[in-house]
Every structure is written in C-alpha cells, then in structure tokens.
Amino acid sequence: MVKRFILQWHLSENCNLRCLHCYQEAHKPIQLKYEQLFDIYNQFKELLKNLKMKGHINITGGEPLCNPYLFKILDLIKEDQDLITFSILTNGTLITEDIAKKIKSYNPYYVQVSLEGGKKINDYVRGKGTYKKIAKGIVNLRKQDIFTSISFTATRLNYKEFPKVVKYARKYDVNNVWSDRYIPLGDSEDKELTLNYEQTRDYLSIMNKERTKLKKVKHNNTTISMYRALQFQMTNDFAYGCTAGDTLLTVMENGDLVPCRRMPIVVGNLFEKDMYNLYKDSKVLEGLRKKKVPDDCSNCEHAEMCHGGLKCLTYAIYKDLNHKDIGCDIS
C-alpha cells in the first residue's frame, strides 16, 4: 500500500456491546447528523489536497455497524476510490452474510475484528456469547474473500491468551493477527489493566514465539504482524515510529480532533475550525511531527526511528512525552 494519510474516524459511540476496557464508556451519547459527517469527510479531502497526499480512513465507533449513516459514508468513499481507501474496525458480532456482501461491494482494504483471548476471557471482557458471534462474523467476511484481521488488546488480564487468539485465527482462516498494549485513559481502575515492564517483556516474547512457530507451518494462510512499538526488539525488524499527529489523525464522535484515539489531547473541534488549519496551526501536532526523542532515549541507536516507543502510553502515565516507553529494556 502506498503511504497515505490515515484518518481514524469514530462515526459515533453507538455500540451493541459494553466491553470491560471500552474507551467510550465515559462519553455522553452523541450522534452527529449526516450533514455534519459529510462536512468532516470533505474536510479530510481538503487536507489531502493541501498536503498533496492520498488518504485512508479507518471507520470505527463504538460499533460502526450500529451507525445509521455508515453505508452513506461508504458511498462517498466509493466515489473517491482513487483518492481514499478505507477499512472497518468492528467487534464482528453484527456481520451477517448480507452485511458481509454489502461491505464487499465497497472494496474495503481490510476489516478488523477484535478478540480478547479464549472463550472464557473474551466473553468476560466483551460479553457472554460474543466468542461464537465473532467467529460467525469472520466466516461471513472470509466467504466474501475480504481481507480480515484480528486485533488483540493486551492487558494484565489476557496477554498470555495470545496463543489462543492465533489458534482461533488459523481455525477461521483469518489473514492477519496484530496486537498492541492497552492504554489507560482514566485515573483509577483501568490503570490496573496496563502491562508493567516485566509483563510487557513476557507479552512480546509470547508474540514472537507464536510468530516464529507460524512461519514453520505448511499450508498456513495466517500471519502475525509485529510492527508496533517495541516489538522490533523481539523480531530484529526495523523500529516502529508512531505517526500520530504527522500522517495520522483521529476524529471523535463529537467532531473533536485528536492525534490518536489513545492519545486524547483535543487540538480543536472541526465545527469550529477546519481539519487542515488545525493540522497546520496546532502546537501539539507540530510538536508530534518534530518527533522529539525523550531525554532518556538520547543515546539509543534506535531513537531516531522509535522516538521513545508507545507515545500514547507514555502520555497516559506521565502526562508528557519526554519519557521512554515503560516496557523498553534498552538502557
């Protein structure tokens, strides 16, 4: 895929589930009108025009399939398919055969489905019966030959369940599995889900072992992506650098613009100032684009690419970015 400017777009917080680690839980219910969503879409096109880039939109929520305007937005993207590609980030429980066929007609780049571990842990986190419902959704997507990815959010509760997620992915012919660490957005109990240093190292090791094992399996269609913060320390691949605020922005369900959903620093609202001018004028986004290396990473050979690891986790813990990732083992 040609490098594109990525917009993660939370159409609304409407959802059919209430997950244990849901980032939306504290938000007041908001559903923008279609005309407002149309305005946001055109603002993104204007941003792309000014930056002379093509774009990609990750459509999410809440649950995007609960949004009454999802397919009207996909109609807009289809008209601009030479400029903008899209993916859908979903919990997977609402994807019937008919829905999968409809999504296929819009030619998605991929559909990402969330899974939290084996049946017991997944249903504890996402709700009773979701493990089986997710499987049905994945089967319907794969019947349409839609590239399907499983997203696994690693917490203290579930990170050792990663091998079960890989097994599930292979069973249902999922194309790809990827994972990143949970980011606490509150000040209390959700921090208890965050991996500490030792757990992070254990989690990354588990991921790499599964990835290595999978490469040796014949007739296997599932891959494991390990191109997220710090994962290069296990794979010896190129270091990952966060693109939030640079070639990645997120629009929240009320029109607030933030660098990333997991770095909730509001730089403005799109109904008060347009996306391109916020991108251009925001000191927060300008600072992120400078990719300043934290002081405690200054002597690291990977610093210019890694930029200190998972920036959103650093911000969540310290409320500033001048610290290295708590999971990093490089002194």
N, C-alpha and C positions, 0 to 999 in steps of 0.2 A: 504493500500500500504506500502510495506517495505520501510524504509528510504533509499533514493537514492540520489546520487549526481546529481543535476539539472543543465543542460546547457540550457540557453535561447539563441537560435540561430537565428539571423537575417540573413536570406539567402541573401536578397538584399533589397533595398529600393523601388523596383518596386511596384507600387500600382495603383489601378483604382480609388481611392478617394484622395481628399486633405482635410483632416479634420481640423477644426479650431484649435485644440490643438495638432496637429501632432508633434511628437518628431523628425520626419525625415526631416522636412521642410528645415532646414539649410544645409543639407548634399548634397555634389556633387553626382550625379548619379554614382553608382558603381555596376557592376555585375561581380562577380568572375566566372572564368571558372570552369567546373565540376571537373577537376583535383585538383583545389585548395580547393573546398568544400570537396572532397574526403580526402584530406590531413588533413583538420580540423577535420573531423569525426574520422579519425584514431588517431589523437592526443587526442581526447576525450577518445577513447578506451584505449589508453596508460595511461592516467591519472587515469582512473578507475582501471586498472591493478595495478598501483603503490599504489593506496590508498586502494586496496582490497575492492572495493565497486561496486555495480550495479548502473546504471545510468538512467536518464530520460531526454529527450530532448523536450523542448517547441519550436516548429518550428514556427517562425513568420517572419515579414518583417519590413517595408512595408506590402504588402499583399502576403502571401506565395503562394497563388494560381496564382499569376502573375509570379512566378519564373519558368523558363523553366526546372529546374532540381529538382523540388520538389519531383516528384514521383521516380526519380532515387535515391534520398536520402532515401526515404521511403523503397526502395528495399534493401538498405544497412541495415537499421534498422531491417527489417523483417528477414534478415539472422542472425541477432544478437538478436533476440527477447528474448532470455533467459537472456541476459545481459542488454539490453536497451529497455525501453518503450518510448512512445512518445505521445505528444499532439500537436494539431494545434491551433494557435491563429489567428483568421481570422476576417475580417469585415463582413463575411457571405453573401455578395451580389453576389458572383460568384458560390455558391454551388447549382448546378443543381442536378436533380435526378441521372444522370450518375456520376457526381463528388462525390456525397454522397456514392453511391455504391462502387466506386473505393476506397474512403477513408476507408470505412468499411472493405474492403478486407485486409487492413493492420493492422486491430485490434488496433485502437487508444485507448489510455486510456481515453481521452475526446477530444472534440472540443469546444473551447471557442470562443464565438461571442460577439462583442462589441455593446452596445446600450447606448445612451446618455440621454434617457428620453422618454417623449411622442413624438408624431409625429412631432409637431412643433419644439421643441427644438432639437430632434435628427436630423431632416433634416436640421436645421440651422447649426448644428455642422458638420454633415457628408455628407450633400449634399441632394438636392431635390430627393425624391423618394426612399431614402435608407431605410426608416422605413418599407416600404412594401417589398422591396427586401430582407431585413434581415429576415423578417417573412417567406418568401418562402424558404430561405436557411435553417432556423431552421426546418421547416416542413419536408424538404427533409432529414435532418440529423436524425430526430426522426423517420421517416419512416424506416430507417435502424437500429433503436434501438441503435444509437450512443449516449453515454452519452454527453449531451450538457449543457454548462454553459454560462450564460450571464455575461459579465464583464461591470461594470458601473464605469466610472471615475468621481468622484465627484469634481465639480468646483463651484465657486460662482454662475455661470450661471445656473447650473442644479441640485444642490444637493437636492432640495426639490421635484425633479421629481422622486425620488427613488420609491415611491409607484406605480407610473405608470409603471415603469420597472417591478416590481413584478407582477402587473396585466397582463402585456404583457407576462411574463414568464409563468404564470399559463394558459393563453389562449392557448399558443402554446406548452404546456406540456414540458417546459424546466426543466431539472433536478435540476439545481442549479443556484443561483444568488450570485455573490460576488462583492464587491466594495472596492476601496481604493481611497485615495485622489490624486488629480492632483499634479504633481511635476513640478515646473518651471525649465526649462533648459536654458532659456535666461536671459537677464538682464533688459528687458523692459516690454512690454505689457502683456507677458504671466504670469508675477507675479500677474497681476490683476485677474487672474482666480483662484489663490490659496486661499483656505479657511483660514480665520483667526481663532483665538481662539473661539469666540462665534459661528461662523458658523460651526466649527468642532464639537462643543458640540451638536448643533442642528442637524447636519447630523447624528451623531452617535445615537442620540435619535430617529430620524426618522427610521433609520435602525432597531433598537431594537424593536420599536413598531410594525413594519411590520413583523419581525421575530416572535414575540410573538403572533400576530394575526394569522399568518400562521400555527402555531403549533396547533391551535384550530380548524382548518378547516378539516372537514372529507373528505376522498377520495381525498386528495391533494398529488401530486407527486413532488411538487417543494419545495426545501429547500433554506434557506438563510444562507450562510456562514458568520460568523463574527469572523474570526481568522486572523485578520490583526492588524497592530499597533494601540494601544489604544482601540480597540473595546472591549477588555475584561473588560474595565471599565464600560461598559453598561451591559454586559452579565454575569459577575462574573465567567467567564471561566478562564482557565489558560492564563497567559500573553503570548503574541506573541513576539518572538525574531527574528530579522532579521538574515538571514543566508547568506547574500551577502558576498562573499569573503571566506566563510567557505565551505558550501556544495552547493553553488550557484555561477555560473559564467555566464557571457554573452559574446557572440562573435558577434561583429558588422559586417556589410556587407563588410567592407574592411579588415577583419581579426584582427582588434583591440580587445584586451581582456579587459573587464571592470568588476568590481564586480557585477554590475547590470545596466540594461539599464537606470534606473532612478538615478543612481549614476555614471555619466560618467567620472570616473577617469581612464584614459588609463594606464594600467600597462605594456603594450607591444603589439607587433604585432606578430601573430602566424606564419608569414612567415619570421620572424627574430629570434624568439626564441620559442620553443615548449611550449604547454599548461602546461604540468606538471612542467617544470622548472620555468615557470613564476609563477605558483601557489606556488611553493616551495620557490622561491627566492624573490618574491615581498614584499617589506616592507609595502606597502599599504595593501595587502591581509593579511599579517602576523598581522598587526595592527587590522584589522577587525576580524580576528579569535580570538584575545585575548579578544574581546567583552568588551572593557573598558567601565565602567559606567561613564557617564558625571558627572562632579562635582556637578551640581545642582540636581542630582538624587541620591546622595550618601546615603541619609537617607530614601529612599523609600523602602518599603518591597518588591516591585515587580522588583527592579532594576536588580537583577541577571538573571531574565528571559526576561525582557522587553528591557534592555540595552539602555533606553532613547527614545524608540518609533520609529518613522519613520526616520531612519538614512539618507535616501536619501533626505528627505525634510529638515532636519537639515543641510545637506551639501549644498543644493541649496541656503539656506537662509544665512548661516554663513560662508560657505566655510571651515568649520572644523566640527568635530563630537562631540566636547566637550560641547554640549548643549542638554537640553531636548527638546522633541517634542513640537512645539508651541501650539499644541492642547491639551496638557496634563493639567488636572485640579488637579493633586496631588502636593501639595507644599512640 
